[in-house]
């Protein structure tokens, strides 16, 4: 065969091979592009799901924390009213169907009330999730800590606003608790670390070798997006569990607070409007009302001590919902309320 024909045949074959390689590279690029777009959709859906649930649980926990602080803050009004009653009996520790309620101690209630007031004053300027952090850690404990001393040696109770709130969070070691502690912090870390700029890898690539590299990058992006999706599902499951128990805790708390507030208003009228301050002047119904009110305050004191969240010992693990104590608090509340006289 003449040499020119041989050379021409080789060139033709090489040309066909080149076209085949180019087509193969183009197919890889399209597949990689599709994979990248899928990864981006998975990632965006996961982030949106996390943000929505995080907002919901933070709002719920913040409302609950604020409600508990407002209840504790009102204890000063209660103790001031009780202290005006002359010749009143000593309200000792009480046991109702296995539920131990603390005895009436004016100074303790005033201390808790003052601490709650300090924290309420700082919540307005504090970060979202702060009040929920107090609920997660136990509001009564948080309020007591607010009367303590900050690391600077300054009494927290002398601070004001956000400074007092931050000092209490630091004392509790729960500055990042927010709506369930590590759940939110861990979620942010995972999302921050796993989010990829998936669109940046797609470009005008013309060689098959580069197409292979792009395919590898697309697979990596997809793998990371699926990891984000799995982690978000775990965090959302935790948020859903916390929400389930927090809602039931709040329903119970709402009812106790309703019973407490009604009686507190009536006692305020008896003392400050009717001007009755001698225990012997109180009718039997009024005496029962006072006794019931003392029991309700003891119950609220205990209920607000409940930690809704148990902090994980490991930084990279989600916290746990304190289901046992929450259920116990709800059960105790039902027992006490059932034993109260219906007289208002």
Phi, psi and omega in degrees: 000133179302144183304315179303323180292322179298312179299319179297319179298317179299317181297320180296316179298316179299322180295316178299317179298321179296318178298317180299317179296320180295319179297317180299317178297321179295321178297316179299319180297318180294316179298319179296319179298317179295319180296319180296318180294321177296317178300319180295319179295317179298315181297313183295320178296318180295315180296318179297318179298315179298311183299320180296312180293322179297319178296317182296312184289326178296317179296316179299312182292323177296316179298319180293315179298317179295319179299315180296319179296321179294323177296310181296324179297331181282353182295334177295316177301316179299310183294325177297320179293315180298320182294339179282342183280117182272139177073018180287156177287166176277124181270098186274176175302141187231144178239121178241108176051044178087358179262117180271123178250136183293153177288160181288122176227107185302316184294321179296317180294321179292324178295313178298319180297317180296317179298318179297322178296320178299314182291320178299323180294336182261347185297323183304323181260001181274169182292152174302136181101350182294311179299322177295329176296321178294320178296320180295322184271349184102108188293321179300316178298317179299318181294320178295319179296331181292345177267353182282202184243134179286170182298340179281352183092356179275135177296127182299326182295342178272348178280170179223157173058221185298328180301317179292319180297314181295321179296321179292318178299319180294319179295325179282342186071024185236033183299337182253014183299313181046231184267053179118022169067231184306339179304310181287316182296316180296319179299316180296321181295314181297313182295320180295319182282333186266344183290127181243146173280073190298334182284344186285340184276350184268120182211190182276075182268134186242348183256148182298321181299317179292325177299322179294318178297320178297321178298319178297317180295322179295318178297321179295317179298318179297317179299318179293320180296319178293325176295316177301316180300316180295317181293320178296320178300321178295315181293318180295322177298321176295315179299319180296320179294315179298318179298316180304310183283324179295321179296316180292323175298317182292322178299316178296316180296320179303316183291317178298316180298321179300314179297320180293312183296320180298314181291324179297318178296318180294317179296322178299320178293319180300315186276314187267341178256307179281346177063034175270119179231357177261125183304322181292342178278344181288139174288167179300320180296320181291323177295318178297320178300315180296316180297318177296322180295320177298318179296319180294322178295317177298321178295313180297322177302314180292315183298320182285354174278342186296127173277118180285339183229137173259120185290133179291145178286338180255135185294332185264014179244150177291150174290175179243143175285131184278067189299317185298312181291326178295312178298319180297318179297319179295317179296316179298320180297317179298317180298314182293313182298323178296331182274347181291144174291148183281001183284130176253000000 
